[in-house]
Amino acid sequence: MPKSKTTAPRETKAAILRKLLSRKAGADLAALQSVTGWQPHSVRAALSGLRKAGYTIDRTDPAKPGGTATYRITGRAEGAR
């Protein structure tokens, strides 16, 4: 009988976004773009999708002029994955 190779399930880009946004520091748009390979409008659409799924996402304005805003998941509704 041939040995079967089991591979770990692939982590989805949505799961990667949730992981980055769940960090205490959160993530900015550029970081989310680079990890997913998506364009800015696609990242923002994914953020909207997370909000519709019941996640609370806070946007923190840049600390310095010319800086970037940071996004962070601060809560989730019952049953949100």
C-alpha positions as CSV (number, residue, x, y, z in Angstrom):
1,M,0.0,0.0,0.0
2,P,1.5,3.4,-1.0
3,K,2.1,5.9,1.7
4,S,-0.1,8.9,1.5
5,K,1.3,12.3,2.1
6,T,-0.9,14.5,4.2
7,T,-0.5,18.2,3.8
8,A,-1.6,20.8,6.2
9,P,-4.6,22.8,5.1
10,R,-3.6,26.0,3.3
11,E,-4.2,29.2,5.3
12,T,-6.5,31.5,3.4
13,K,-5.8,35.1,2.8
14,A,-8.9,36.1,4.9
15,A,-7.4,34.1,7.8
16,I,-4.1,35.8,7.4
17,L,-5.9,39.2,7.4
18,R,-7.7,38.3,10.6
19,K,-4.5,37.2,12.2
20,L,-2.7,40.5,11.3
21,L,-5.7,42.6,12.4
22,S,-6.0,40.8,15.7
23,R,-2.5,41.8,16.8
24,K,-2.3,44.5,19.5
25,A,-0.6,46.9,17.0
26,G,-3.0,46.0,14.2
27,A,-1.8,46.5,10.6
28,D,-1.8,49.3,8.0
29,L,-3.1,49.1,4.5
30,A,0.4,48.6,3.0
31,A,1.1,45.6,5.2
32,L,-2.2,44.0,4.4
33,Q,-1.5,44.6,0.7
34,S,1.9,43.1,0.8
35,V,0.9,39.9,2.6
36,T,-2.1,39.2,0.3
37,G,-0.9,40.6,-3.0
38,W,-4.1,42.5,-3.3
39,Q,-4.7,46.1,-4.4
40,P,-5.9,48.7,-1.9
41,H,-9.5,48.5,-3.0
42,S,-9.5,44.7,-2.5
43,V,-8.1,45.0,1.0
44,R,-10.7,47.6,1.9
45,A,-13.5,45.3,0.5
46,A,-12.1,42.5,2.6
47,L,-12.3,44.8,5.7
48,S,-15.9,45.5,4.8
49,G,-16.6,41.8,4.5
50,L,-15.2,41.2,8.0
51,R,-17.4,44.0,9.3
52,K,-20.4,42.4,7.7
53,A,-19.4,39.0,9.3
54,G,-19.7,40.6,12.7
55,Y,-16.1,41.8,13.4
56,T,-15.5,45.2,14.9
57,I,-12.6,46.9,13.2
58,D,-11.2,50.2,14.5
59,R,-9.3,52.6,12.4
60,T,-6.6,54.6,14.2
61,D,-5.5,57.8,12.5
62,P,-1.7,58.2,11.9
63,A,0.3,59.6,14.8
64,K,2.4,61.7,12.5
65,P,1.4,63.8,9.5
66,G,2.0,61.8,6.4
67,G,1.8,58.5,8.3
68,T,-0.6,55.7,7.6
69,A,-3.8,54.6,9.4
70,T,-3.8,51.4,11.3
71,Y,-6.7,48.9,11.4
72,R,-7.3,46.5,14.2
73,I,-10.0,44.0,15.2
74,T,-11.3,45.0,18.6
75,G,-14.3,42.7,18.9
76,R,-16.5,40.1,17.1
77,A,-20.1,39.1,17.3
78,E,-21.2,35.8,18.6
79,G,-20.7,33.1,16.0
80,A,-18.2,35.1,13.9
81,R,-15.2,33.0,12.9
